[in-house]
Amino acid sequence: MQINISYERPAEGPGSGPVKIGWLLTENDSGIVFSPPERVRSAEMSKSHAKSASRCPAVIAMEARYFAIKCPFDLHLRFVRDKDGRPLLKNLLGEKSPVRGNKLKKHLHVVEESEWRYAKRPTIQLSLPYILVADEPVYMTQLAPFMHYRREPLPGTIFGGRFPINLWPRPLMWAFEWHDIETDLKLTRGEPLFYCLFETEPQDRAIQVFEAERTPQLTEYLELIGGAVNYVNQTFALFKEAEARRPTTLLQAKTRD
């Protein structure tokens, strides 16, 4: 039995055309260091053969939904403990580090040991200024850059999450679970730090990602939901409340002279 699945897509209005997703930075300070999200493509794969994997519709459809966030600076870190046993990060680049110490502390920290998922696996977080936003239902899943080959594997795993960016546009962060604490963690500026996978309604719609304007409405909404994690454990329980107080339009493309 053959089953045909088709969607009646409206010619205009909600559900028509590509799904529009905006990205912006929470602050302009050194914003040029943080690259725009970049669509994942098999650019270097051979396309000369008709049966090349890079020509496969399934591969093309998958890559069309993944966008990479790149590492903003070089890091060479070692996990250590101080004389009192408290977990710390040691910057092995020292004076050769391209990032000043006060700036690095602003973005990078070890999660409180009581909050680690596993007792012997430290969790570190790299706070990033990226915000993703949409005006229609879009779920974003943050996951490891599995299509990027690293000559030196990371000494642990990345764990991300999944949430609706139309209701919960919040600053992204890179969370890392350090399994092999005897091995240093090395990150290179420009390499993929993680991927963003976008889920749309319906699933086959094209995705358009562009830089968004920080409008007064968006700023007010970001302030409304921004500190919720400090007061409740289950922020997902606030989605209905957030939806009720959300302006109809938050997304506006950034214009430049």
C-alpha positions, 0 to 999 in steps of 0.5 A, spaced: 500 500 500 502 506 498 501 512 502 502 519 500 503 525 504 502 532 502 501 538 506 496 544 503 501 550 504 497 557 504 499 562 499 500 567 504 500 569 511 502 564 517 505 557 514 507 560 507 514 561 504 520 559 508 520 559 516 524 566 518 529 565 524 533 571 526 539 571 530 542 577 534 547 578 539 545 580 546 551 586 546 555 589 541 561 589 545 566 585 541 560 583 536 565 582 530 568 576 534 562 572 534 560 570 527 553 569 524 550 562 524 552 558 518 549 553 514 552 546 514 554 544 507 558 539 504 561 544 500 568 539 499 564 533 497 565 530 490 558 532 486 561 529 479 558 523 480 550 522 479 550 518 485 554 522 490 552 522 497 552 530 496 547 529 491 542 525 495 536 529 497 536 526 504 543 529 505 541 536 502 534 536 506 538 534 513 543 539 512 538 545 510 536 544 517 543 545 521 546 551 522 553 552 525 555 556 531 563 557 531 568 558 536 569 565 538 576 564 540 582 559 541 582 556 548 587 551 551 584 549 558 586 544 564 581 542 569 585 543 576 583 543 583 585 549 588 588 547 595 581 547 598 579 542 593 575 547 589 574 545 581 578 551 577 580 552 570 587 553 568 588 557 562 595 554 559 596 559 553 598 564 559 600 570 556 600 567 549 592 567 550 588 572 545 583 573 550 584 577 556 583 574 563 577 579 565 574 577 558 575 570 559 572 570 566 566 573 563 564 568 558 567 561 561 566 558 568 565 551 572 558 549 574 558 548 581 560 541 583 553 540 586 550 541 579 554 536 575 550 531 572 555 526 574 560 526 580 566 525 577 565 529 570 566 536 571 561 541 567 564 547 564 560 553 560 562 558 555 556 563 555 555 566 548 551 572 546 547 569 541 539 569 541 535 566 536 528 568 535 522 566 530 514 569 530 512 562 529 513 555 532 520 553 531 524 548 536 531 549 536 535 543 538 543 544 540 547 539 539 555 537 537 557 538 531 557 531 528 559 532 521 566 536 523 572 532 524 577 533 529 584 530 529 584 531 536 577 528 539 574 532 545 576 529 552 568 529 553 561 530 551 557 536 549 550 536 552 545 541 549 537 542 549 531 543 545 526 549 546 521 553 542 525 559 540 518 563 538 517 563 546 523 562 549 529 566 545 534 566 550 542 567 550 545 560 548 551 557 551 556 551 550 556 546 555 561 541 556 561 535 560 569 533 562 570 525 562 577 525 561 580 530 566 587 528 565 586 530 558 586 538 556 581 541 552 583 545 546 578 549 542 580 553 536 577 559 533 573 558 527 571 551 528 564 549 529 562 549 536 555 546 536 550 545 531 543 548 531 537 544 528 531 547 527 524 544 527 518 547 523 511 546 521 510 543 517 517 539 517 519 540 509 519 548 509 525 551 507 529 555 513 531 562 512 536 565 517 538 572 518 540 578 523 535 581 527 533 588 529 533 588 537 527 592 537 524 595 543 518 590 543 524 584 543 528 587 548 522 588 553 520 581 552 527 578 553 527 582 560 520 579 561 523 571 561 531 573 562 531 571 569 526 566 570 531 560 571 533 564 577 527 563 580 524 556 578 526 549 576 522 548 570 522 554 566 518 550 561 512 550 565 512 558 564 511 557 556 503 558 556 504 564 561 510 567 556 505 566 550 500 569 553 504 576 554 508 575 548 507 581 542 505 578 536 511 580 532 518 580 535 522 578 529 524 584 524 530 584 519 536 588 521 537 594 516 544 597 515 546 603 511 
